[in-house]
Amino acid sequence: MAAEARHEVEVAFALPDRQRIVTLEVPMGTTARQAVALVELDRLFPEVPPETFAAADLGIFGKPLRDPETHRLRAGDRVEVYRPLELDPKEARARRAERTGH
């Protein structure tokens, strides 16, 4: 029986002070969300709640994915796990304007 076809992909996640890019070999047909689960980012970043990774927006080389649950990876893809915004950009601008008096 032939071995299952596999290819290499990367999963990347970053905090303000550190990042990890994990290379792994996955079966053909693996989705972006499945690759993130395989990497077990919650073990690499114990300070981040595990549900963050399960629900995070994902992208491939900076391009957000519309449906990471069905997006099948290709050899060499780098899945990026996006952190949720801590502060809405409009709110951040308003706070800065208040501090500077504008």
N, CA, C and O atoms as CSV, one atom per row, in Angstrom:
chain,resi,resn,atom,element,x,y,z
A,1,MET,N,N,0.845,-1.174,0.000
A,1,MET,CA,C,0.000,0.000,0.000
A,1,MET,C,C,0.895,1.243,0.000
A,1,MET,O,O,1.895,1.288,0.717
A,2,ALA,N,N,0.544,2.235,-0.790
A,2,ALA,CA,C,1.338,3.458,-0.895
A,2,ALA,C,C,1.145,4.324,0.349
A,2,ALA,O,O,0.080,4.334,0.966
A,3,ALA,N,N,2.203,5.045,0.695
A,3,ALA,CA,C,2.127,5.954,1.833
A,3,ALA,C,C,1.245,7.147,1.483
A,3,ALA,O,O,1.151,7.551,0.324
A,4,GLU,N,N,0.606,7.697,2.498
A,4,GLU,CA,C,-0.250,8.866,2.312
A,4,GLU,C,C,0.594,10.056,1.866
A,4,GLU,O,O,1.652,10.330,2.432
A,5,ALA,N,N,0.108,10.762,0.839
A,5,ALA,CA,C,0.836,11.931,0.338
A,5,ALA,C,C,0.784,13.043,1.380
A,5,ALA,O,O,-0.270,13.335,1.944
A,6,ARG,N,N,1.938,13.656,1.626
A,6,ARG,CA,C,2.056,14.717,2.625
A,6,ARG,C,C,2.843,15.880,2.037
A,6,ARG,O,O,3.559,15.723,1.048
A,7,HIS,N,N,2.704,17.039,2.651
A,7,HIS,CA,C,3.529,18.170,2.258
A,7,HIS,C,C,3.826,19.038,3.486
A,7,HIS,O,O,3.176,18.923,4.525
A,8,GLU,N,N,4.820,19.901,3.332
A,8,GLU,CA,C,5.281,20.734,4.433
A,8,GLU,C,C,4.601,22.100,4.404
A,8,GLU,O,O,4.495,22.735,3.355
A,9,VAL,N,N,4.140,22.542,5.583
A,9,VAL,CA,C,3.553,23.870,5.747
A,9,VAL,C,C,4.106,24.475,7.031
A,9,VAL,O,O,4.768,23.796,7.816
A,10,GLU,N,N,3.831,25.737,7.233
A,10,GLU,CA,C,4.238,26.417,8.461
A,10,GLU,C,C,3.013,27.037,9.114
A,10,GLU,O,O,2.047,27.404,8.445
A,11,VAL,N,N,3.079,27.147,10.446
A,11,VAL,CA,C,2.060,27.866,11.208
A,11,VAL,C,C,2.801,28.911,12.027
A,11,VAL,O,O,3.769,28.593,12.718
A,12,ALA,N,N,2.344,30.165,11.952
A,12,ALA,CA,C,3.021,31.271,12.636
A,12,ALA,C,C,2.064,31.978,13.592
A,12,ALA,O,O,0.890,32.190,13.286
A,13,PHE,N,N,2.601,32.336,14.760
A,13,PHE,CA,C,1.858,33.136,15.734
A,13,PHE,C,C,2.854,34.032,16.437
A,13,PHE,O,O,3.993,33.638,16.684
A,14,ALA,N,N,2.420,35.239,16.759
A,14,ALA,CA,C,3.323,36.184,17.420
A,14,ALA,C,C,2.604,36.962,18.504
A,14,ALA,O,O,1.426,37.299,18.389
A,15,LEU,N,N,3.348,37.232,19.549
A,15,LEU,CA,C,2.957,38.179,20.584
A,15,LEU,C,C,3.856,39.392,20.397
A,15,LEU,O,O,4.809,39.326,19.619
A,16,PRO,N,N,3.587,40.489,21.080
A,16,PRO,CA,C,4.450,41.664,20.892
A,16,PRO,C,C,5.926,41.402,21.186
A,16,PRO,O,O,6.797,42.050,20.605
A,17,ASP,N,N,6.212,40.457,22.082
A,17,ASP,CA,C,7.596,40.225,22.496
A,17,ASP,C,C,8.248,38.973,21.927
A,17,ASP,O,O,9.451,38.779,22.105
A,18,ARG,N,N,7.484,38.115,21.242
A,18,ARG,CA,C,8.087,36.894,20.663
A,18,ARG,C,C,7.161,36.279,19.630
A,18,ARG,O,O,5.957,36.531,19.603
A,19,GLN,N,N,7.775,35.456,18.775
A,19,GLN,CA,C,6.990,34.769,17.755
A,19,GLN,C,C,7.507,33.353,17.579
A,19,GLN,O,O,8.642,33.038,17.938
A,20,ARG,N,N,6.658,32.510,17.023
A,20,ARG,CA,C,7.066,31.146,16.669
A,20,ARG,C,C,6.519,30.825,15.295
A,20,ARG,O,O,5.366,31.118,14.978
A,21,ILE,N,N,7.367,30.219,14.490
A,21,ILE,CA,C,6.946,29.670,13.202
A,21,ILE,C,C,7.295,28.193,13.272
A,21,ILE,O,O,8.463,27.818,13.376
A,22,VAL,N,N,6.266,27.364,13.213
A,22,VAL,CA,C,6.442,25.924,13.356
A,22,VAL,C,C,6.234,25.271,11.998
A,22,VAL,O,O,5.217,25.486,11.338
A,23,THR,N,N,7.202,24.480,11.598
A,23,THR,CA,C,7.106,23.727,10.345
A,23,THR,C,C,6.582,22.334,10.660
A,23,THR,O,O,7.036,21.689,11.605
A,24,LEU,N,N,5.627,21.878,9.868
A,24,LEU,CA,C,5.120,20.535,10.064
A,24,LEU,C,C,4.734,19.921,8.731
A,24,LEU,O,O,4.484,20.618,7.748
A,25,GLU,N,N,4.692,18.616,8.726
A,25,GLU,CA,C,4.294,17.872,7.544
A,25,GLU,C,C,2.870,17.396,7.765
A,25,GLU,O,O,2.570,16.743,8.764
A,26,VAL,N,N,1.997,17.725,6.829
A,26,VAL,CA,C,0.578,17.395,6.969
A,26,VAL,C,C,0.104,16.595,5.762
A,26,VAL,O,O,0.682,16.689,4.680
A,27,PRO,N,N,-0.956,15.806,5.955
A,27,PRO,CA,C,-1.515,15.084,4.811
A,27,PRO,C,C,-2.125,16.056,3.803
A,27,PRO,O,O,-2.624,17.116,4.180
A,28,MET,N,N,-2.084,15.695,2.538
A,28,MET,CA,C,-2.757,16.478,1.508
A,28,MET,C,C,-4.219,16.614,1.917
A,28,MET,O,O,-4.827,15.659,2.400
A,29,GLY,N,N,-4.772,17.789,1.724
A,29,GLY,CA,C,-6.168,18.015,2.083
A,29,GLY,C,C,-6.363,18.616,3.462
A,29,GLY,O,O,-7.493,18.919,3.846
A,30,THR,N,N,-5.278,18.796,4.221
A,30,THR,CA,C,-5.387,19.409,5.545
A,30,THR,C,C,-5.820,20.862,5.392
A,30,THR,O,O,-5.325,21.585,4.528
A,31,THR,N,N,-6.753,21.276,6.245
A,31,THR,CA,C,-7.224,22.664,6.186
A,31,THR,C,C,-6.348,23.554,7.079
A,31,THR,O,O,-5.592,23.069,7.920
A,32,ALA,N,N,-6.473,24.850,6.870
A,32,ALA,CA,C,-5.707,25.805,7.678
A,32,ALA,C,C,-6.035,25.630,9.154
A,32,ALA,O,O,-5.128,25.608,9.986
A,33,ARG,N,N,-7.307,25.506,9.490
A,33,ARG,CA,C,-7.717,25.350,10.898
A,33,ARG,C,C,-7.148,24.058,11.487
A,33,ARG,O,O,-6.725,24.041,12.643
A,34,GLN,N,N,-7.134,22.989,10.712
A,34,GLN,CA,C,-6.582,21.717,11.193
A,34,GLN,C,C,-5.086,21.834,11.475
A,34,GLN,O,O,-4.594,21.285,12.461
A,35,ALA,N,N,-4.362,22.546,10.614
A,35,ALA,CA,C,-2.920,22.720,10.816
A,35,ALA,C,C,-2.648,23.479,12.111
A,35,ALA,O,O,-1.723,23.137,12.848
A,36,VAL,N,N,-3.446,24.503,12.391
A,36,VAL,CA,C,-3.282,25.257,13.634
A,36,VAL,C,C,-3.501,24.337,14.833
A,36,VAL,O,O,-2.753,24.401,15.809
A,37,ALA,N,N,-4.511,23.491,14.765
A,37,ALA,CA,C,-4.778,22.559,15.869
A,37,ALA,C,C,-3.632,21.571,16.052
A,37,ALA,O,O,-3.276,21.236,17.182
A,38,LEU,N,N,-3.054,21.102,14.950
A,38,LEU,CA,C,-1.949,20.140,15.033
A,38,LEU,C,C,-0.716,20.706,15.728
A,38,LEU,O,O,0.012,19.964,16.388
A,39,VAL,N,N,-0.473,21.995,15.590
A,39,VAL,CA,C,0.720,22.631,16.154
A,39,VAL,C,C,0.632,22.788,17.675
A,39,VAL,O,O,1.656,22.907,18.349
A,40,GLU,N,N,-0.591,22.789,18.213
A,40,GLU,CA,C,-0.807,22.947,19.659
A,40,GLU,C,C,-0.163,24.238,20.182
A,40,GLU,O,O,0.681,24.210,21.077
A,41,LEU,N,N,-0.579,25.356,19.606
A,41,LEU,CA,C,-0.033,26.654,20.005
A,41,LEU,C,C,-0.277,26.958,21.477
A,41,LEU,O,O,0.479,27.717,22.085
A,42,ASP,N,N,-1.326,26.374,22.058
A,42,ASP,CA,C,-1.590,26.622,23.477
A,42,ASP,C,C,-0.460,26.107,24.365
A,42,ASP,O,O,-0.269,26.612,25.471
A,43,ARG,N,N,0.278,25.125,23.903
A,43,ARG,CA,C,1.444,24.634,24.655
A,43,ARG,C,C,2.647,25.560,24.481
A,43,ARG,O,O,3.445,25.729,25.403
A,44,LEU,N,N,2.772,26.152,23.307
A,44,LEU,CA,C,3.886,27.062,23.042
A,44,LEU,C,C,3.658,28.437,23.652
A,44,LEU,O,O,4.609,29.150,23.972
A,45,PHE,N,N,2.383,28.805,23.813
A,45,PHE,CA,C,2.006,30.107,24.375
A,45,PHE,C,C,0.998,29.880,25.502
A,45,PHE,O,O,-0.183,30.193,25.344
A,46,PRO,N,N,1.452,29.337,26.642
A,46,PRO,CA,C,0.512,29.011,27.728
A,46,PRO,C,C,-0.197,30.227,28.315
A,46,PRO,O,O,-1.237,30.089,28.959
A,47,GLU,N,N,0.359,31.419,28.096
A,47,GLU,CA,C,-0.268,32.630,28.626
A,47,GLU,C,C,-1.475,33.081,27.801
A,47,GLU,O,O,-2.214,33.972,28.220
A,48,VAL,N,N,-1.674,32.476,26.644
A,48,VAL,CA,C,-2.793,32.815,25.769
A,48,VAL,C,C,-3.897,31.780,25.968
A,48,VAL,O,O,-3.626,30.581,25.905
A,49,PRO,N,N,-5.137,32.215,26.208
A,49,PRO,CA,C,-6.231,31.251,26.372
A,49,PRO,C,C,-6.354,30.347,25.140
A,49,PRO,O,O,-6.323,30.838,24.012
A,50,PRO,N,N,-6.490,29.044,25.342
A,50,PRO,CA,C,-6.546,28.097,24.207
A,50,PRO,C,C,-7.640,28.421,23.194
A,50,PRO,O,O,-7.458,28.187,21.999
A,51,GLU,N,N,-8.771,28.956,23.651
A,51,GLU,CA,C,-9.861,29.256,22.717
A,51,GLU,C,C,-9.476,30.361,21.736
A,51,GLU,O,O,-10.098,30.500,20.683
A,52,THR,N,N,-8.461,31.142,22.075
A,52,THR,CA,C,-7.967,32.169,21.159
A,52,THR,C,C,-7.531,31.539,19.843
A,52,THR,O,O,-7.837,32.056,18.769
A,53,PHE,N,N,-6.820,30.425,19.930
A,53,PHE,CA,C,-6.309,29.759,18.725
A,53,PHE,C,C,-7.423,29.072,17.947
A,53,PHE,O,O,-7.401,29.050,16.716
A,54,ALA,N,N,-8.389,28.515,18.654
A,54,ALA,CA,C,-9.482,27.797,17.991
A,54,ALA,C,C,-10.390,28.743,17.214
A,54,ALA,O,O,-10.983,28.352,16.208
A,55,ALA,N,N,-10.499,29.994,17.680
A,55,ALA,CA,C,-11.424,30.937,17.054
A,55,ALA,C,C,-10.733,32.040,16.264
A,55,ALA,O,O,-11.403,32.879,15.662
A,56,ALA,N,N,-9.410,32.051,16.257
A,56,ALA,CA,C,-8.672,33.152,15.629
A,56,ALA,C,C,-8.906,33.242,14.132
A,56,ALA,O,O,-9.134,32.237,13.458
A,57,ASP,N,N,-8.843,34.466,13.628
A,57,ASP,CA,C,-8.815,34.652,12.181
A,57,ASP,C,C,-7.475,34.121,11.683
A,57,ASP,O,O,-6.463,34.229,12.374
A,58,LEU,N,N,-7.474,33.551,10.487
A,58,LEU,CA,C,-6.260,32.980,9.898
A,58,LEU,C,C,-6.010,33.586,8.534
A,58,LEU,O,O,-6.928,34.066,7.869
A,59,GLY,N,N,-4.755,33.555,8.130
A,59,GLY,CA,C,-4.385,34.016,6.802
A,59,GLY,C,C,-3.248,33.183,6.251
A,59,GLY,O,O,-2.616,32.410,6.973
A,60,ILE,N,N,-2.997,33.348,4.972
A,60,ILE,CA,C,-1.867,32.700,4.302
A,60,ILE,C,C,-1.008,33.817,3.731
A,60,ILE,O,O,-1.459,34.570,2.867
A,61,PHE,N,N,0.216,33.928,4.203
A,61,PHE,CA,C,1.145,34.968,3.733
A,61,PHE,C,C,0.493,36.356,3.698
A,61,PHE,O,O,0.596,37.071,2.701
A,62,GLY,N,N,-0.177,36.730,4.796
A,62,GLY,CA,C,-0.740,38.065,4.908
A,62,GLY,C,C,-2.103,38.266,4.268
A,62,GLY,O,O,-2.666,39.357,4.354
A,63,LYS,N,N,-2.637,37.248,3.635
A,63,LYS,CA,C,-3.958,37.378,3.011
A,63,LYS,C,C,-4.984,36.628,3.870
A,63,LYS,O,O,-4.928,35.403,3.982
A,64,PRO,N,N,-5.924,37.374,4.477
A,64,PRO,CA,C,-6.917,36.716,5.337
A,64,PRO,C,C,-7.721,35.658,4.588
A,64,PRO,O,O,-8.050,35.813,3.412
A,65,LEU,N,N,-8.027,34.579,5.306
A,65,LEU,CA,C,-8.837,33.507,4.732
A,65,LEU,C,C,-10.304,33.731,5.083
A,65,LEU,O,O,-10.635,34.053,6.224
A,66,ARG,N,N,-11.165,33.563,4.112
A,66,ARG,CA,C,-12.607,33.712,4.359
A,66,ARG,C,C,-13.154,32.537,5.151
A,66,ARG,O,O,-14.005,32.712,6.023
A,67,ASP,N,N,-12.671,31.349,4.851
A,67,ASP,CA,C,-13.190,30.149,5.511
A,67,ASP,C,C,-12.039,29.186,5.818
A,67,ASP,O,O,-11.807,28.241,5.064
A,68,PRO,N,N,-11.319,29.419,6.919
A,68,PRO,CA,C,-10.165,28.572,7.228
A,68,PRO,C,C,-10.531,27.119,7.521
A,68,PRO,O,O,-9.675,26.236,7.469
A,69,GLU,N,N,-11.806,26.873,7.830
A,69,GLU,CA,C,-12.234,25.493,8.099
A,69,GLU,C,C,-12.266,24.646,6.831
A,69,GLU,O,O,-12.207,23.418,6.903
A,70,THR,N,N,-12.358,25.296,5.670
A,70,THR,CA,C,-12.410,24.528,4.420
A,70,THR,C,C,-11.223,24.814,3.494
A,70,THR,O,O,-11.045,24.124,2.490
A,71,HIS,N,N,-10.410,25.826,3.823
A,71,HIS,CA,C,-9.283,26.172,2.958
A,71,HIS,C,C,-8.196,25.099,3.057
A,71,HIS,O,O,-7.565,24.932,4.100
A,72,ARG,N,N,-7.994,24.386,1.970
A,72,ARG,CA,C,-6.992,23.314,1.940
A,72,ARG,C,C,-5.615,23.901,1.651
A,72,ARG,O,O,-5.445,24.720,0.748
A,73,LEU,N,N,-4.649,23.465,2.431
A,73,LEU,CA,C,-3.290,24.003,2.309
A,73,LEU,C,C,-2.530,23.383,1.150
A,73,LEU,O,O,-2.763,22.240,0.759
A,74,ARG,N,N,-1.617,24.174,0.619
A,74,ARG,CA,C,-0.712,23.699,-0.429
A,74,ARG,C,C,0.697,23.650,0.149
A,74,ARG,O,O,0.981,24.287,1.163
A,75,ALA,N,N,1.561,22.904,-0.488
A,75,ALA,CA,C,2.949,22.800,-0.023
A,75,ALA,C,C,3.562,24.191,0.082
A,75,ALA,O,O,3.453,25.007,-0.833
A,76,GLY,N,N,4.207,24.441,1.211
A,76,GLY,CA,C,4.898,25.704,1.413
A,76,GLY,C,C,4.063,26.815,1.999
A,76,GLY,O,O,4.599,27.881,2.300
A,77,ASP,N,N,2.747,26.608,2.177
A,77,ASP,CA,C,1.903,27.640,2.757
A,77,ASP,C,C,2.347,27.956,4.190
A,77,ASP,O,O,2.799,27.077,4.924
A,78,ARG,N,N,2.209,29.231,4.569
A,78,ARG,CA,C,2.433,29.626,5.966
A,78,ARG,C,C,1.106,30.162,6.488
A,78,ARG,O,O,0.622,31.205,6.049
A,79,VAL,N,N,0.530,29.427,7.432
A,79,VAL,CA,C,-0.718,29.837,8.062
A,79,VAL,C,C,-0.369,30.822,9.172
A,79,VAL,O,O,0.425,30.511,10.059
A,80,GLU,N,N,-0.961,32.002,9.119
A,80,GLU,CA,C,-0.731,33.014,10.148
A,80,GLU,C,C,-1.961,33.086,11.037
A,80,GLU,O,O,-3.088,33.208,10.559
A,81,VAL,N,N,-1.723,33.008,12.337
A,81,VAL,CA,C,-2.802,33.082,13.318
A,81,VAL,C,C,-2.844,34.512,13.824
A,81,VAL,O,O,-1.880,34.988,14.423
A,82,TYR,N,N,-3.952,35.200,13.589
A,82,TYR,CA,C,-4.066,36.611,13.948
A,82,TYR,C,C,-4.651,36.763,15.346
A,82,TYR,O,O,-5.644,36.125,15.696
A,83,ARG,N,N,-4.010,37.622,16.135
A,83,ARG,CA,C,-4.521,37.931,17.466
A,83,ARG,C,C,-5.691,38.896,17.347
A,83,ARG,O,O,-5.718,39.737,16.448
A,84,PRO,N,N,-6.665,38.775,18.257
A,84,PRO,CA,C,-7.757,39.749,18.224
A,84,PRO,C,C,-7.236,41.126,18.639
A,84,PRO,O,O,-6.294,41.231,19.424
A,85,LEU,N,N,-7.851,42.167,18.112
A,85,LEU,CA,C,-7.471,43.528,18.495
A,85,LEU,C,C,-7.799,43.747,19.962
A,85,LEU,O,O,-8.880,43.383,20.426
A,86,GLU,N,N,-6.866,44.341,20.689
A,86,GLU,CA,C,-7.127,44.652,22.093
A,86,GLU,C,C,-7.921,45.935,22.212
A,86,GLU,O,O,-8.632,46.142,23.195
A,87,LEU,N,N,-7.803,46.795,21.218
A,87,LEU,CA,C,-8.492,48.071,21.233
A,87,LEU,C,C,-8.886,48.421,19.808
A,87,LEU,O,O,-8.068,48.345,18.892
A,88,ASP,N,N,-10.126,48.798,19.630
A,88,ASP,CA,C,-10.613,49.204,18.325
A,88,ASP,C,C,-9.782,50.391,17.825
A,88,ASP,O,O,-9.553,51.327,18.590
A,89,PRO,N,N,-9.328,50.385,16.578
A,89,PRO,CA,C,-8.501,51.483,16.064
A,89,PRO,C,C,-9.143,52.863,16.212
A,89,PRO,O,O,-8.446,53.836,16.503
A,90,LYS,N,N,-10.446,52.961,16.019
A,90,LYS,CA,C,-11.118,54.257,16.185
A,90,LYS,C,C,-11.027,54.728,17.631
A,90,LYS,O,O,-10.787,55.906,17.895
A,91,GLU,N,N,-11.219,53.806,18.558
A,91,GLU,CA,C,-11.118,54.142,19.977
A,91,GLU,C,C,-9.692,54.567,20.333
A,91,GLU,O,O,-9.501,55.508,21.104
A,92,ALA,N,N,-8.705,53.888,19.784
A,92,ALA,CA,C,-7.306,54.244,20.048
A,92,ALA,C,C,-7.012,55.661,19.572
A,92,ALA,O,O,-6.354,56.427,20.276
A,93,ARG,N,N,-7.497,56.017,18.376
A,93,ARG,CA,C,-7.289,57.379,17.862
A,93,ARG,C,C,-7.970,58.410,18.756
A,93,ARG,O,O,-7.406,59.470,19.029
A,94,ALA,N,N,-9.175,58.099,19.206
A,94,ALA,CA,C,-9.902,59.030,20.078
A,94,ALA,C,C,-9.149,59.244,21.387
A,94,ALA,O,O,-9.065,60.369,21.880
A,95,ARG,N,N,-8.606,58.172,21.948
A,95,ARG,CA,C,-7.840,58.299,23.193
A,95,ARG,C,C,-6.581,59.126,22.995
A,95,ARG,O,O,-6.233,59.951,23.839
A,96,ARG,N,N,-5.904,58.905,21.884
A,96,ARG,CA,C,-4.691,59.696,21.606
A,96,ARG,C,C,-5.044,61.178,21.447
A,96,ARG,O,O,-4.323,62.046,21.938
A,97,ALA,N,N,-6.141,61.459,20.768
A,97,ALA,CA,C,-6.572,62.852,20.568
A,97,ALA,C,C,-6.910,63.494,21.909
A,97,ALA,O,O,-6.603,64.667,22.121
A,98,GLU,N,N,-7.528,62.759,22.807
A,98,GLU,CA,C,-7.832,63.292,24.139
A,98,GLU,C,C,-6.549,63.650,24.889
A,98,GLU,O,O,-6.467,64.704,25.518
A,99,ARG,N,N,-5.568,62.784,24.820
A,99,ARG,CA,C,-4.296,63.020,25.546
A,99,ARG,C,C,-3.554,64.207,24.998
A,99,ARG,O,O,-2.914,64.942,25.751
A,100,THR,N,N,-3.628,64.409,23.701
A,100,THR,CA,C,-2.869,65.527,23.098
A,100,THR,C,C,-3.688,66.809,23.018
A,100,THR,O,O,-3.175,67.857,22.626
A,101,GLY,N,N,-4.955,66.721,23.389
A,101,GLY,CA,C,-5.803,67.907,23.383
A,101,GLY,C,C,-6.345,68.309,22.040
A,101,GLY,O,O,-6.734,69.461,21.852
A,102,HIS,N,N,-6.382,67.377,21.086
A,102,HIS,CA,C,-6.920,67.675,19.735
A,102,HIS,C,C,-8.318,67.198,19.594
A,102,HIS,O,O,-8.922,67.362,18.535
